[in-house]
């Protein structure tokens, strides 16, 4: 039943992530710093680092989904939980940076992160079930992995509050993360889902994600 909603959630997530990056995070970063070249370099570096990190993590996905599976499903599921925990911790830091900059920006960033996380968490839940976990155990472990975002938010608030000069660059890294996830991970998924979800519906849902962020700006300002 959950998998039926994944194509819809992915399309909305793409629009929300791109809108948050280009309409909120990057404009705010450039408003807070005159170092235009440095901020663009930060975005570029963030995308490259994310590419390298994903390359290093591909073996994990091969163990779970590929034909060359050599690890037990239990260990593969554990690796997924650990990887998502780290990812969520970083998301927490990025959300903290956005809130330290502006409450509206923080809320919009949080909504964009949620839009991205829902389809990912649904996918992880299915992987855990495939590894033999009960529904309850899979749900609890997924929840614990998600709670690392709270720890990341606390750490980000404590560190960035004392280093406000770093906030524009953290916002640029957040934008790089959103752009990379949308373009490298989610949009290819939309192309693969084309047979199940018509292209016109994907475009409409993507636009809905953009409008969600745009409307949030208007309501919260």
C-alpha positions as CSV (number, residue, x, y, z in Angstrom):
1,X,0.0,0.0,0.0
2,X,2.8,2.4,0.9
3,X,4.7,1.8,-2.4
4,X,1.6,3.0,-4.3
5,X,2.3,6.5,-3.0
6,X,6.1,6.6,-3.7
7,X,5.9,7.9,-7.3
8,X,3.6,10.8,-6.1
9,X,5.9,11.6,-3.2
10,X,9.0,11.6,-5.4
11,X,7.6,14.0,-7.9
12,X,6.5,16.4,-5.2
13,X,9.9,16.1,-3.4
14,X,11.8,17.0,-6.6
15,X,9.8,20.3,-6.9
16,X,10.1,21.1,-3.2
17,X,13.9,20.5,-3.1
18,X,14.6,22.5,-6.2
19,X,12.4,25.4,-5.1
20,X,13.9,25.4,-1.6
21,X,17.4,25.5,-3.1
22,X,16.9,28.1,-5.7
23,X,14.2,30.3,-4.1
24,X,15.2,30.2,-0.5
25,X,18.6,28.8,0.4
26,X,20.8,30.3,-2.3
27,X,19.2,33.8,-2.2
28,X,19.6,33.9,1.5
29,X,23.2,32.8,1.4
30,X,24.0,35.5,-1.1
31,X,22.2,38.1,0.9
32,X,24.3,37.2,4.0
33,X,27.7,37.2,2.2
34,X,29.4,39.2,-0.5
35,X,31.7,36.3,-1.3
36,X,29.8,35.2,-4.5
37,X,32.7,33.2,-5.9
38,X,33.2,31.4,-2.5
39,X,29.5,30.5,-2.3
40,X,29.4,29.2,-5.8
41,X,32.6,27.2,-5.1
42,X,30.9,25.8,-2.0
43,X,27.9,24.6,-4.0
44,X,30.2,23.0,-6.5
45,X,32.3,21.3,-3.8
46,X,29.2,20.1,-2.1
47,X,27.9,18.5,-5.3
48,X,31.3,16.8,-6.0
49,X,31.6,15.5,-2.4
50,X,28.0,14.1,-2.5
51,X,28.9,12.4,-5.8
52,X,32.0,10.8,-4.3
53,X,30.1,9.8,-1.2
54,X,27.4,8.2,-3.3
55,X,29.9,6.3,-5.3
56,X,31.5,4.9,-2.2
57,X,28.0,3.9,-0.9
58,X,27.0,2.1,-4.2
59,X,28.3,-1.2,-3.0
60,X,25.7,-1.1,-0.2
61,X,22.9,-0.9,-2.7
62,X,24.5,-3.7,-4.8
63,X,24.3,-5.9,-1.7
64,X,20.7,-5.2,-1.2
65,X,19.4,-5.0,-4.8
66,X,22.1,-6.2,-7.1
67,X,22.8,-9.6,-8.5
68,X,26.2,-9.7,-6.9
69,X,24.8,-9.8,-3.4
70,X,27.4,-11.3,-1.1
71,X,26.4,-9.9,2.3
72,X,23.6,-11.3,4.5
73,X,20.4,-9.2,4.2
74,X,20.5,-8.5,7.9
75,X,23.9,-6.8,7.7
76,X,22.8,-4.9,4.5
77,X,19.8,-3.6,6.4
78,X,22.0,-2.5,9.3
79,X,24.2,-0.6,6.9
80,X,21.2,1.2,5.5
81,X,20.1,2.3,8.9
82,X,23.6,3.6,9.8
83,X,23.9,5.4,6.5
84,X,20.5,7.0,6.9
85,X,21.3,8.0,10.5
86,X,24.4,9.9,9.3
87,X,22.4,11.5,6.5
88,X,19.6,12.6,8.9
89,X,22.2,14.0,11.3
90,X,23.6,16.3,8.5
91,X,20.0,17.3,7.6
92,X,19.5,18.4,11.2
93,X,22.6,20.6,11.0
94,X,21.3,22.2,7.7
95,X,17.9,22.8,9.2
96,X,19.5,24.5,12.2
97,X,21.5,26.8,9.9
98,X,18.3,27.7,8.1
99,X,16.5,28.5,11.3
100,X,19.4,30.6,12.7
101,X,19.2,32.6,9.5
102,X,15.4,33.2,9.4
103,X,12.4,31.4,10.8
104,X,10.6,31.3,7.5
105,X,13.7,29.8,5.8
106,X,13.9,27.2,8.5
107,X,10.3,26.1,8.0
108,X,10.6,26.0,4.3
109,X,13.9,24.0,4.5
110,X,12.3,21.6,7.0
111,X,9.3,21.0,4.6
112,X,11.7,20.4,1.7
113,X,13.7,17.9,3.8
114,X,10.5,16.1,4.8
115,X,9.4,15.9,1.2
116,X,12.6,14.2,0.3
117,X,12.8,12.0,3.3
118,X,9.3,10.4,3.0
119,X,9.9,8.4,-0.2
120,X,13.4,7.5,1.0
121,X,12.1,6.2,4.4
122,X,9.3,4.3,2.7
123,X,12.0,2.6,0.5
124,X,14.1,1.8,3.5
125,X,11.1,0.4,5.3
126,X,10.6,-2.0,2.4
127,X,14.3,-3.0,2.5
128,X,14.0,-3.8,6.2
129,X,10.9,-5.9,5.7
130,X,12.8,-7.7,2.9
131,X,15.6,-8.4,5.3
132,X,13.2,-10.3,7.6
133,X,12.4,-7.6,10.1
134,X,8.9,-7.4,11.5
135,X,6.8,-4.4,10.6
136,X,7.0,-3.1,14.2
137,X,10.8,-3.5,14.4
138,X,11.4,-2.0,11.0
139,X,9.2,1.0,11.9
140,X,11.0,1.5,15.3
141,X,14.5,1.3,13.8
142,X,13.5,3.7,11.0
143,X,12.2,6.1,13.6
144,X,15.4,5.9,15.6
145,X,17.5,6.5,12.5
146,X,15.3,9.6,11.7
147,X,15.8,11.0,15.3
148,X,19.5,11.6,14.6
149,X,18.2,14.7,12.7
150,X,17.3,16.1,16.2
151,X,20.8,15.5,17.4
152,X,22.2,17.2,14.3
153,X,19.9,20.1,14.8
154,X,21.1,20.6,18.4
155,X,24.8,20.3,17.4
156,X,24.2,22.7,14.5
157,X,22.4,25.3,16.7
158,X,25.2,25.2,19.4
159,X,28.1,25.4,16.9
160,X,26.6,27.8,14.2
161,X,25.2,30.2,16.8
162,X,28.8,31.0,17.8
163,X,30.0,31.1,14.2
164,X,27.5,33.2,12.2
165,X,30.1,33.8,9.4
166,X,29.8,30.1,8.5
167,X,26.1,30.2,8.0
168,X,26.0,31.4,4.4
169,X,28.4,28.5,3.4
170,X,26.3,26.0,5.3
171,X,23.2,27.3,3.5
172,X,25.1,26.9,0.2
173,X,26.0,23.3,1.2
174,X,22.3,22.7,2.0
175,X,21.4,24.0,-1.5
176,X,24.0,21.7,-3.1
177,X,22.6,18.8,-1.2
178,X,19.0,19.5,-2.3
179,X,20.0,20.1,-5.9
180,X,22.1,16.9,-6.0
181,X,19.4,14.7,-4.5
182,X,16.8,16.1,-6.8
183,X,18.8,15.9,-10.0
184,X,21.0,12.8,-9.4
185,X,18.7,10.6,-7.4
186,X,15.0,11.5,-7.7
187,X,14.7,12.7,-11.3
188,X,16.1,9.5,-12.6
189,X,13.5,7.7,-10.5
190,X,10.8,9.7,-12.2
191,X,12.1,8.6,-15.6
192,X,12.0,5.0,-14.5
193,X,8.5,5.4,-13.2
194,X,7.2,6.9,-16.5
195,X,5.2,3.7,-17.3
196,X,3.4,3.8,-14.0
197,X,3.0,7.6,-13.7
198,X,2.2,9.6,-16.8
199,X,4.7,12.3,-17.7
200,X,2.0,15.0,-17.4
201,X,1.1,13.9,-13.9
202,X,4.8,14.0,-12.9
203,X,5.2,17.5,-14.2
204,X,2.0,18.6,-12.4
205,X,3.2,17.0,-9.1
206,X,6.6,18.6,-9.5
207,X,5.0,22.0,-10.0
208,X,2.9,21.3,-6.9
209,X,6.1,20.8,-4.9
210,X,7.4,24.1,-6.2
211,X,4.1,25.9,-5.4
212,X,4.1,24.3,-1.9
213,X,7.4,26.1,-1.1
214,X,6.4,29.3,-2.9
215,X,3.1,29.4,-1.0
216,X,4.9,28.7,2.2
217,X,7.1,31.8,1.6
218,X,4.0,33.9,1.2
219,X,2.2,32.6,4.2
220,X,5.1,32.7,6.5
221,X,6.5,36.2,5.7
